C-alpha cells in the first residue's frame, strides 16, 4: 500500500525571542527560520510497523451497544480518526487536521538538498505516519460503511509546519502542526456518483438483511449463514474487500465477510469488532475475522470466511469457527 505526501510548502512561523529567558534568547540568536519544501517525498505504508493493542476498547460508534478502537488512539491519531469520520459521506475534498500535539523532529538536511539523508527521510516518514496511520486503520475497522475509501491511495501532506535551522549544529528542527488528507475511491466505483450508487445499495442491503431468531445466538447464526449462502470467496471480484461483495454483489475475501458481519451486528446493537491477524510478513498476507460479545459478557470469535465452504455455485457451510473461545480458535488464528 503506497501513500504519497503531497503539496507542502511549509508555513513558517516566527518564534519570539524577547522573553527575558536567557536560554530562549540564546536559542533564538543561534537559530533561524527557513523555508522547507516536502512536496516530492513519497512513502510506502508496507515499511511501517504500527500495531493496535489486542483487547478491544469499549465505546459507542453507532449506539450504546457498539464497540470500537477509538479509545486506543493517542491524541493525534484520535484527531485524524475524528476528522476523517465525515467520510461516511463520500467526498474527495481535502480534509485538514490540526494535530493536538505538534510533532517535532531533527533533520540533518531538507529534501532536494545533498544533506538530506536516508535517515532523515525515515525520521520524517515515521513522524508523519505514526501520527495518522493508526487513526486511519482504526477508522476503517470501526466504520465498514466507509467501504469506498482506498486507503492505499489517500494523499497525505503537510498543511502547516515550522522549520528552524540551528546555526551551531546545522540541523533543522521541523515541527508539523497540521496534516492534509485527500481521500480516494477504489477504481471499481469509477466515480463519486458510482460510490454513491453503491452506498445506497449497501444501506438498503443492511436495512433489508433478513435476521431470524429471538436469542443473540440464533441471530448471529442467521447472519453467519446468510452471508455464507449469499457470497463466495473471490480475490478477483470488483468489491472483494468490502461488505458490498458480501451482501450486495457476491464475491469477496475475508475483509468483506467480516465487515458485512459487523455492519449487521451494529444494526442489531450486538457488540462486534473487526480483528486483523495471521499476518505473514514474508508473504505480506493477513486475515480478518470478528469478535462478538454474548449476554454472559464474554467475547467469542467468529470467522465467517473459513466457515464458508460453498464455492461459487454451492451452499455448504460449517460452524468450526462460529462463537469459539480462545483455546480452540487460536489454534489457527493469531492476533497481530
CORLINWO-V394886 format. One record per backbone hydrogen bond with DSSP energy under -1.0 kcal/mol. NH is the residue of the N-H (numbers start at 1). CO is the residue of the C=O. If there is no record, write none. Layout:
# CORLINWO-V394886
NH & CO
NH & CO
This chain:
# CORLINWO-V394886
3 & 43
5 & 41
10 & 8
10 & 36
19 & 17
25 & 21
26 & 22
27 & 23
28 & 24
29 & 25
30 & 26
32 & 165
34 & 163
38 & 8
41 & 38
43 & 3
45 & 1
47 & 44
48 & 45
66 & 63
72 & 69
73 & 70
78 & 74
79 & 75
80 & 76
81 & 77
82 & 78
83 & 79
84 & 80
87 & 84
88 & 85
89 & 86
95 & 181
97 & 179
99 & 177
103 & 176
105 & 174
107 & 172
113 & 110
116 & 113
121 & 117
122 & 118
123 & 119
124 & 120
125 & 121
126 & 122
127 & 123
128 & 124
129 & 125
130 & 126
131 & 128
132 & 129
133 & 129
136 & 132
137 & 133
138 & 134
139 & 135
140 & 136
141 & 137
142 & 138
143 & 139
146 & 143
147 & 145
150 & 184
151 & 149
153 & 150
154 & 151
155 & 182
156 & 4
157 & 180
159 & 178
160 & 178
162 & 175
164 & 173
165 & 32
166 & 171
167 & 30
170 & 166
172 & 107
173 & 164
174 & 105
175 & 162
176 & 103
177 & 160
178 & 160
179 & 97
180 & 157
181 & 95
182 & 155
186 & 148
189 & 186
190 & 187
191 & 189
195 & 191
196 & 192
197 & 193
198 & 194
199 & 195
200 & 196
201 & 197
202 & 198
203 & 199
204 & 200
205 & 201
206 & 202
207 & 203
208 & 204
219 & 215
220 & 216
221 & 217
222 & 218
223 & 219
224 & 220
225 & 221
226 & 222
227 & 223
228 & 224
229 & 225
230 & 226
231 & 227
234 & 252
237 & 234
240 & 237
242 & 239
245 & 242
246 & 243
247 & 243
248 & 244
249 & 244
251 & 245
252 & 232
253 & 240
257 & 253
258 & 254
259 & 255
260 & 256
261 & 257
262 & 258
263 & 259
264 & 260
265 & 261
266 & 262
267 & 263
268 & 264
269 & 266
270 & 265
273 & 291
275 & 289
277 & 287
278 & 334
280 & 285
284 & 280
285 & 280
287 & 277
289 & 275
290 & 302
291 & 273
292 & 300
293 & 271
294 & 298
297 & 294
300 & 292
301 & 324
302 & 290
303 & 321
308 & 305
309 & 316
318 & 307
322 & 319
324 & 301
329 & 325
330 & 326
331 & 328
332 & 329
336 & 276
